[in-house]
Amino acid sequence: MSAVVWIAAGSLAAWLWLLLCQGFFWRTDIRLPSYDREPDSWPSVCVVVPARDEAAVLPSSLPSLLAQDYPGRAEVFLVDDGSSDGTGELARDLARRHGGLPLTVDSPGEPPAGWTGKLWAVRHGIGLARAREPEYLLLTDADIAHAPDNLRELVAAARGGGFDAVSLMARLRVESTWERLVVPAFVYFFAQLYPFRRIGRKGTRTAAAAGGCVLLRAETADRARIPDAIRHAVIDDVALARAVKGGGGHIWLGLAERVDSVRPYPRLHDLWRMVSRSAYAQLRHSPPLLLGTVLGLTLVYLVPPFALLAGLVTGTTPAAVCGGLAWLVMAGTYAPMLRYYGQRLWLAPLLPFTAFLYLLMTVDSAVQHYRGRGAAWKGRTYARPETAAEES
């Protein structure tokens, strides 16, 4: 048998393993659990919203938080993290016009060395919230729009399931051509890395959260020293989940039905920047892991169409069969995510092309890292870390 046949057979074997043995990652039925009995008393909740230059999205997101229909005591703390576009004043104006939950807007000042991304703002918001002695904290991004009963359902799920952290993967926007091609694959790849079914099981090592919507028990946050313990983390949501689960906490992550990101990514450049910002951090800044990722993406996603085409051109039937079957399994596992996002299923066979884009984004992330640019977030660039322990 030729090398092409062996490689194609390896790709097919990899896809059969992913289909059956990777926590059924491709299924999209992991949704927020509901319980017949609501809590006898509704705990107090403080909502923490880190915001830096978010004036463009706040009118579509903040009113949905202020309008939460929550039976208990709830309050919103928006932390204006050095914005230059009037984010803080706009938030106050929206609260005056829309009413609803009480809103406090405050600023933390410039972050000290060692704090990345939005975590310094989150720390300030949690500090403000502690004065209210809440039982739960809802950590949500400024671009997330919530259904009116979302807070109520999150708390009911946390109480009913005994979870220390409940997180929803907000439905990202899919309106532009590039969003349709790239965004569903982003969530698909995330679920492949962190199968949702395994996250919710006690005793498993798999831990992840979606930073746009995390309900966290305040006592758990204190015990896990969040966010101080993860202050260096570029991928802060995964680091948060690992800290909670590593401390014995019970966590849950699923797909949202009525929690939406309103942030647009109309151009490939916008999506490229979103992915490359943290892709190499996901690999713990390790060249061997980068090489393994490139080879793995090539074997799993690029080999199937190449083997099918090569087999048809050269008349090598085994290569064509293995490549075609692997491509079919790939498209079949991607179809549920496309349906979840309301996209046409003809996009499923294009997943190899999208995976190639992600491969290039990952390599570019590493290139930027070794050029000394470090991680970047909202106009801030952080020095290249000496250690990636916080990401592991």
Phi, psi and omega in degrees: 000142182285166179298324180298320180295316180298317180294319178296320178295322176296321178295317178297318179298320178298319181289325176294323177293315179299321181298319190253337192239001182253050173065022183048046184302335188280349178281146184243030183259012177274095182241165184304122181291144177246151182231140184297324184259125176277161179303144177297324175224139184272124183289159177284146182226136170247130181261124181249122183237101173286134185218125176226113181054057184245022183298332183290331185252342184303319180300337180265347185244311186300317178303329180291330175286316180296335183267014182298130178270084185241126185291337181266192180276130180216147182212147183250132175242111177259124183257109180279102189270071175067036182291151177245007184244017178078025181305312184298312181293323177297320179299316178297319180295319178297323179293321178295322184280324187260336183067204179098217182297148177299141181237130172244130177245127181214166180234142184266351189081174182294140181290145175287169179300140177100353179256128182248160173055224185265004191292328177296320177294320177299317179300317179296318179296319178295323177298318176296320183292329184301331179297337179270352180052055180286156174275330180229153172241133171255112178264116184219148181277162184287349181257013184257125176259130185249140171297153186302332182256015185295316180298319179299316182290324178297314181295318179298321179291319180296316180291312184294325182263357181067034183270142174274336178214130177236126185230142177243131174282103182301147178284116182284160182288136177225078181242318179282166179300315181292324176298317179296326183280324191257321190294309178303325178293327178301313180289323177300313179294322178299314179294330178292322178287322184231079181303126186300324181299323181286329181299319185281356181267134173289146177090353176264156181273343184294124181216131177197160175215168175248111191300343180287344182202094180230116172266121188233131175296129184299322178297321178294319178300318178295317183295322181272001180056051179262129011260002185304320184292343183239023188299335180273352190287127173282318177266079192290330183291318177293319179298320178299312181298320179294322179295318180292311183291324178295335177269012178093006180284156179256121184239162179213141177221135177208177180277141180275152174255324183224038172235117191233141170276131181260005181283127179274146172231071190289333184248157176300324179303319181295316179291321179301315181294322179298317183282313186291341179302324187233001187299316182286331174297324176301329179267014177057030177053040184251118176302317177300319178293324176297314179298316179297323179293316179298315179294320180295314178299322179295311181297315188280319189253328185265329181297317185306307180293325179296316181294320178299312181295315181295321179295320179291321182290319185266354182076021179271092187300315180302320179295317180295319181293312181296316179296317180295318179294319179297317179295323179294316178296318178303309181296322180295323179285337179278335185303317179301323179291322176297320178295320179302322180271005177069030182257160182286142186288348178292348176286341184300315179293348179275002182302324176303320178295316179296320178297324177296321176299317179295324176300315179294322178297321180293316178297319179297323177301317178293319179300314179297322179299313184281350170278359176085012182277339178064192178281151179230144178208120175051045178086355177259135176245136184250143180300151179300127183290149177281335181219151179249026184300326182289341180270350187271000000 
